[in-house]
Amino acid sequence: MGLNRKIRVVVVDDSALIRRVLTTIINDAKDMEVVATAADPLIARERIRDTDPDVITLDVEMPRMDGLEFLKRLMRLRPIPVLMVSSRTQQGSEITLAALELGAVDFLAKPEYDAHHGMEAYAEEIRDKIRMVAKARLKPAKTLAAKAIKTMVPIIKGTYRKNALIFIGASTGGTEAIKEFLCGLPADCPPILIVQHMPEKFTYTFAERLNSTCPMRVKEAEDGEIVQSGMAYIAPGNYHMQIKPGGSGYRIALSQLEPVNRHRPSVDVLFDSAAKYLRQHAVAVILTGMGQDGAAGMLRMRTAGAWTLGQDEASCVVYGMPREAFHLGAVAREYPLNRLAGKVLEYLYGKTEKAVQ
């Protein structure tokens, strides 16, 4: 794309109302335009061929051809950055997460009218996501079976560092990055706490999908529960997650305090609690994502003595959050996604020394 050329968007949705809403929102921005709309994937094929768009917004539930089948063919024959537009239902969340596995860059929920704030916040979210999706690195769909992925855990003999916990923050591209990272850890790993920017209902489905694939048990976090080894906890959509002392270990605290960095859950909120209570017993990993959430919190973790790692630019779908953390001095080491789990294990087993803080 040239510096002055607008981002060209094709909107694919069977709802005429949604097509009109998205078209108005996109065309109101100076740096993007809708070059075509389509009511189903078969029409979309012609529109895409005729207009050569930079981004496609795609409804997850489509007539005449299954949206996932259309996405699969698109990614195989003519990869284009895709932003899924999902209904806020259990089925919508399941289809959306499957679409991300097939190569869609990101998703957003269909608009819900807010009498107090109107559509402006939603409109700005759409525009931000389109700008980001247009620049994203397309990743090939994963073809490994879940059973095969589970065999990829490296074997390191020894004993974990006492009282260690792992903290992860991610956003755009994070659903697949988190899965790959967790599949590189053993079933008896230390407790893992994860913030992935995602709305309500989607986080439960996300946790269930990870639980069916990853070596450890994965679940949506609950307020007050004691964290345990061999468990990974996903922050629920619309709730901040923190770690606090509880019993003989640590417990999870959920809240609906104001969004931080426009997010709830926020990575900074989780990382700040780790800096306060875990100090040198924490390992933090910041993965692919848009924006700066997690950078300041990771710096506080590193200052408190935590071991902090970032995903490198080449392996990120969007090198936003890791870049901000790296430039802030919060990241001690950067690694490709496929090496991060191994590096965390080396540290947890005392096989590597931390960088000078």
C-alpha positions as CSV (number, residue, x, y, z in Angstrom):
1,M,0.0,0.0,0.0
2,G,1.3,3.5,-0.9
3,L,1.6,6.0,1.9
4,N,-1.4,8.0,0.6
5,R,-3.6,5.2,-0.7
6,K,-6.7,4.4,1.3
7,I,-7.1,0.9,2.8
8,R,-9.5,-0.9,0.5
9,V,-12.2,-3.0,2.3
10,V,-14.7,-5.5,1.1
11,V,-17.6,-6.1,3.6
12,V,-19.2,-9.6,3.5
13,D,-22.3,-10.0,5.6
14,D,-25.8,-11.4,4.9
15,S,-27.4,-8.6,6.9
16,A,-28.1,-5.5,4.8
17,L,-28.2,-3.5,8.1
18,I,-24.7,-4.6,9.1
19,R,-23.4,-4.0,5.6
20,R,-24.7,-0.4,5.8
21,V,-23.4,0.2,9.4
22,L,-19.9,-1.1,8.5
23,T,-19.8,0.8,5.2
24,T,-20.7,4.1,6.9
25,I,-18.2,3.6,9.7
26,I,-15.4,2.7,7.3
27,N,-16.1,5.4,4.8
28,D,-16.2,8.1,7.6
29,A,-12.5,7.5,8.1
30,K,-10.1,9.4,5.8
31,D,-7.7,6.5,5.4
32,M,-10.0,3.7,4.4
33,E,-12.9,3.0,2.1
34,V,-15.4,0.2,1.3
35,V,-14.8,-0.8,-2.4
36,A,-17.5,-3.5,-2.5
37,T,-20.0,-5.4,-0.3
38,A,-21.4,-8.9,-0.7
39,A,-24.3,-10.7,0.9
40,D,-22.7,-14.2,0.7
41,P,-19.4,-15.8,-0.1
42,L,-20.2,-16.6,-3.7
43,I,-20.9,-13.0,-4.5
44,A,-17.8,-12.1,-2.4
45,R,-15.6,-14.1,-4.6
46,E,-16.5,-12.0,-7.6
47,R,-16.2,-8.7,-5.6
48,I,-12.7,-9.7,-4.3
49,R,-11.5,-10.6,-7.7
50,D,-12.8,-7.3,-9.2
51,T,-11.6,-4.9,-6.5
52,D,-8.4,-6.5,-5.1
53,P,-9.0,-5.4,-1.5
54,D,-6.5,-5.0,1.3
55,V,-8.9,-6.3,4.0
56,I,-12.0,-8.3,4.1
57,T,-14.6,-8.1,6.9
58,L,-16.4,-11.5,7.0
59,D,-19.5,-12.6,8.9
60,V,-18.9,-15.9,10.6
61,E,-22.3,-17.3,9.8
62,M,-23.1,-17.0,6.1
63,P,-25.7,-18.4,3.6
64,R,-24.9,-20.5,0.5
65,M,-21.4,-21.4,1.6
66,D,-20.2,-22.0,5.1
67,G,-18.1,-19.0,6.3
68,L,-15.3,-21.3,7.5
69,E,-15.2,-23.1,4.2
70,F,-15.0,-19.8,2.3
71,L,-12.1,-18.6,4.6
72,K,-10.3,-21.9,4.1
73,R,-10.4,-21.6,0.3
74,L,-9.5,-17.9,0.4
75,M,-6.4,-18.6,2.6
76,R,-5.3,-21.4,0.3
77,L,-5.9,-19.7,-3.1
78,R,-5.5,-16.0,-2.4
79,P,-4.5,-15.0,1.2
80,I,-5.9,-11.7,2.2
81,P,-6.1,-10.2,5.7
82,V,-9.5,-11.1,7.2
83,L,-11.4,-9.5,10.1
84,M,-14.2,-11.7,11.3
85,V,-17.4,-10.1,12.4
86,S,-19.0,-12.4,15.0
87,S,-22.3,-12.7,16.8
88,R,-22.1,-12.6,20.6
89,T,-23.3,-16.2,21.0
90,Q,-21.7,-19.6,22.0
91,Q,-21.9,-20.7,18.4
92,G,-20.5,-17.4,17.2
93,S,-17.5,-17.7,19.5
94,E,-16.8,-21.3,18.5
95,I,-16.9,-20.4,14.7
96,T,-14.8,-17.3,15.3
97,L,-12.0,-19.2,17.1
98,A,-12.0,-21.8,14.4
99,A,-11.7,-19.0,11.9
100,L,-8.6,-17.7,13.7
101,E,-7.1,-21.2,13.5
102,L,-7.7,-21.1,9.7
103,G,-5.8,-17.8,9.3
104,A,-8.2,-14.9,10.0
105,V,-6.2,-12.1,11.7
106,D,-8.7,-10.9,14.3
107,F,-12.4,-10.5,15.0
108,L,-14.9,-8.2,16.5
109,A,-18.4,-8.7,17.8
110,K,-21.4,-7.4,15.9
111,P,-22.5,-4.0,17.1
112,E,-24.8,-3.6,20.0
113,Y,-26.5,-0.2,20.3
114,D,-25.6,1.7,23.4
115,A,-28.1,4.4,24.3
116,H,-25.5,6.3,26.4
117,H,-22.5,6.2,24.2
118,G,-24.0,5.6,20.7
119,M,-21.8,3.8,18.2
120,E,-18.7,5.9,18.3
121,A,-16.6,3.7,20.6
122,Y,-17.5,0.7,18.4
123,A,-16.8,2.6,15.2
124,E,-13.3,3.5,16.5
125,E,-12.6,-0.1,17.4
126,I,-13.5,-1.2,13.9
127,R,-11.3,1.4,12.3
128,D,-8.4,0.5,14.6
129,K,-8.7,-3.2,13.8
130,I,-8.9,-2.6,10.1
131,R,-5.7,-0.5,10.2
132,M,-4.0,-3.2,12.2
133,V,-5.3,-6.1,10.1
134,A,-4.1,-4.4,6.9
135,K,-0.5,-4.5,8.2
136,A,-0.6,-7.9,9.9
137,R,1.6,-10.8,8.9
138,L,-0.6,-13.6,7.6
139,K,0.2,-16.9,9.3
140,P,-0.5,-20.3,7.6
141,A,-3.3,-22.3,9.2
142,K,-2.1,-25.0,11.6
143,T,-2.3,-28.5,10.2
144,L,-0.8,-30.5,13.1
145,A,-3.3,-32.6,14.9
146,A,-3.8,-31.9,18.6
147,K,-2.3,-35.3,19.5
148,A,0.8,-34.5,17.5
149,I,1.2,-31.1,19.1
150,K,1.2,-32.6,22.5
151,T,4.3,-34.6,21.7
152,M,6.4,-31.4,21.1
153,V,7.1,-30.8,24.8
154,P,10.9,-30.8,25.5
155,I,12.1,-33.0,28.2
156,I,14.2,-31.2,30.9
157,K,15.1,-33.1,34.0
158,G,15.2,-31.4,37.4
159,T,13.0,-29.5,39.8
160,Y,11.2,-26.2,39.1
161,R,12.2,-23.0,40.9
162,K,10.1,-22.9,44.1
163,N,6.8,-20.9,44.0
164,A,7.2,-19.9,40.4
165,L,4.3,-18.6,38.4
166,I,4.0,-17.8,34.7
167,F,2.2,-14.7,33.4
168,I,1.2,-14.2,29.8
169,G,-0.3,-11.2,27.9
170,A,-1.5,-11.2,24.3
171,S,-4.0,-9.6,21.9
172,T,-4.2,-9.8,18.1
173,G,-2.9,-13.1,16.9
174,G,-2.7,-14.3,20.5
175,T,-5.2,-17.1,20.4
176,E,-2.9,-19.2,18.2
177,A,0.3,-17.9,19.8
178,I,-0.9,-18.9,23.3
179,K,-1.9,-22.4,22.1
180,E,1.6,-22.9,20.6
181,F,3.3,-21.6,23.7
182,L,1.2,-23.8,26.1
183,C,1.8,-26.9,23.9
184,G,5.5,-26.4,24.5
185,L,5.1,-26.8,28.3
186,P,4.6,-30.1,30.2
187,A,1.4,-31.1,32.0
188,D,2.9,-30.5,35.4
189,C,4.0,-26.9,34.7
190,P,3.8,-24.1,37.3
191,P,0.5,-22.2,37.4
192,I,-0.1,-20.0,34.3
193,L,-2.2,-16.9,34.3
194,I,-3.2,-15.5,30.9
195,V,-4.8,-12.3,29.7
196,Q,-6.0,-12.4,26.1
197,H,-8.0,-9.4,24.9
198,M,-11.3,-11.0,24.2
199,P,-15.0,-10.2,24.9
200,E,-17.3,-12.1,27.3
201,K,-18.4,-15.6,26.2
202,F,-15.4,-15.9,23.9
203,T,-12.9,-16.5,26.7
204,Y,-14.9,-19.5,28.0
205,T,-14.9,-21.1,24.5
206,F,-11.2,-20.2,24.1
207,A,-10.3,-21.9,27.4
208,E,-12.3,-25.0,26.4
209,R,-10.6,-25.2,23.0
210,L,-7.1,-24.9,24.6
211,N,-8.1,-27.5,27.2
212,S,-8.8,-30.0,24.5
213,T,-5.3,-29.5,22.9
214,C,-2.8,-28.4,25.5
215,P,-0.9,-30.8,28.0
216,M,-2.1,-28.9,31.1
217,R,-5.7,-28.2,32.2
218,V,-6.9,-24.9,30.9
219,K,-10.0,-23.1,32.3
220,E,-11.6,-19.7,32.5
221,A,-10.5,-18.2,35.8
222,E,-12.9,-17.9,38.8
223,D,-12.8,-15.3,41.5
224,G,-11.1,-16.5,44.7
225,E,-9.8,-19.8,43.4
226,I,-6.4,-21.0,44.5
227,V,-3.9,-21.4,41.6
228,Q,-2.4,-24.9,41.2
229,S,0.4,-26.5,39.2
230,G,-0.6,-28.1,35.9
231,M,-3.3,-25.4,35.4
232,A,-3.6,-22.4,33.0
233,Y,-6.2,-19.7,33.9
234,I,-7.7,-17.5,31.2
235,A,-9.0,-14.1,32.4
236,P,-12.8,-13.9,31.7
237,G,-13.9,-11.3,29.1
238,N,-14.9,-8.0,30.8
239,Y,-13.1,-8.8,34.0
240,H,-9.6,-7.7,35.2
241,M,-7.6,-10.6,36.7
242,Q,-5.0,-10.2,39.5
243,I,-2.9,-12.6,41.6
244,K,-3.0,-12.2,45.4
245,P,-1.7,-14.2,48.4
246,G,-4.2,-16.7,49.6
247,G,-3.9,-19.7,51.9
248,S,-0.5,-21.3,51.5
249,G,-0.1,-20.0,48.0
250,Y,-1.9,-17.5,45.7
251,R,-5.5,-16.9,44.6
252,I,-7.2,-15.2,41.7
253,A,-9.1,-12.0,42.2
254,L,-11.4,-10.8,39.5
255,S,-12.9,-7.3,39.2
256,Q,-14.8,-4.9,37.0
257,L,-12.9,-1.8,37.8
258,E,-12.5,0.7,34.9
259,P,-10.7,-0.5,31.7
260,V,-7.0,0.1,31.6
261,N,-5.4,0.9,28.2
262,R,-9.0,0.6,26.9
263,H,-9.1,-3.0,27.9
264,R,-10.8,-5.2,30.5
265,P,-9.2,-7.6,31.1
266,S,-5.9,-5.7,30.9
267,V,-2.4,-7.2,30.8
268,D,-1.1,-4.3,32.9
269,V,-3.5,-5.1,35.8
270,L,-2.3,-8.7,35.9
271,F,1.4,-7.9,35.5
272,D,1.2,-5.2,38.2
273,S,-0.2,-7.7,40.7
274,A,2.7,-10.1,39.8
275,A,5.2,-7.3,40.4
276,K,3.7,-6.6,43.8
277,Y,3.4,-10.1,45.1
278,L,5.6,-12.5,43.1
279,R,8.7,-10.4,42.4
280,Q,11.6,-12.8,41.5
281,H,9.3,-15.8,41.5
282,A,7.4,-14.6,38.4
283,V,8.1,-15.2,34.7
284,A,6.3,-12.9,32.2
285,V,5.8,-13.4,28.5
286,I,4.3,-10.8,26.2
287,L,3.0,-12.1,22.9
288,T,1.7,-10.7,19.6
289,G,-0.8,-7.9,19.9
290,M,-1.9,-4.4,19.0
291,G,-1.2,-1.5,21.3
292,Q,0.8,-1.0,24.5
293,D,-1.1,-2.9,27.1
294,G,1.3,-4.9,29.3
295,A,4.5,-2.8,28.6
296,A,4.4,-0.7,31.8
297,G,3.4,-3.7,33.9
298,M,6.1,-5.8,32.5
299,L,8.7,-3.1,33.3
300,R,7.5,-3.1,36.9
301,M,7.8,-6.9,37.0
302,R,11.3,-6.8,35.6
303,T,12.3,-4.1,38.1
304,A,10.9,-6.2,40.9
305,G,13.1,-9.2,39.8
306,A,10.9,-11.1,37.4
307,W,12.3,-12.9,34.3
308,T,10.6,-11.2,31.3
309,L,10.4,-12.4,27.7
310,G,8.9,-11.1,24.5
311,Q,7.9,-12.6,21.2
312,D,10.1,-11.3,18.4
313,E,8.9,-9.3,15.5
314,A,9.3,-11.9,12.8
315,S,7.0,-14.4,14.5
316,C,4.3,-11.9,15.6
317,V,1.1,-11.4,13.6
318,V,1.2,-7.8,15.0
319,Y,4.4,-6.6,16.6
320,G,2.7,-4.0,18.8
321,M,2.6,-5.0,22.5
322,P,6.0,-6.8,22.4
323,R,7.6,-3.8,20.6
324,E,6.3,-1.3,23.2
325,A,7.5,-3.5,26.0
326,F,10.9,-4.0,24.4
327,H,11.4,-0.2,23.7
328,L,10.4,0.5,27.3
329,G,13.2,-1.8,28.6
330,A,10.7,-4.2,30.0
331,V,11.8,-7.3,27.9
332,A,15.0,-9.0,29.1
333,R,15.1,-11.3,26.0
334,E,13.2,-11.6,22.7
335,Y,12.7,-15.0,21.1
336,P,10.7,-16.5,18.2
337,L,7.4,-17.9,19.3
338,N,8.5,-21.5,18.8
339,R,11.4,-21.0,21.2
340,L,9.7,-19.1,24.0
341,A,8.3,-22.2,25.9
342,G,11.7,-23.9,25.9
343,K,13.4,-20.7,27.2
344,V,10.8,-20.4,30.0
345,L,11.4,-24.1,30.9
346,E,15.2,-23.6,31.0
347,Y,14.8,-20.7,33.4
348,L,12.3,-22.6,35.6
349,Y,14.6,-25.5,35.9
350,G,17.6,-23.3,36.6
351,K,19.3,-24.2,33.4
352,T,19.9,-20.6,32.3
353,E,20.9,-17.4,34.1
354,K,18.7,-14.2,34.0
355,A,20.0,-11.2,32.1
356,V,21.4,-8.3,34.2
357,Q,18.3,-6.4,35.4
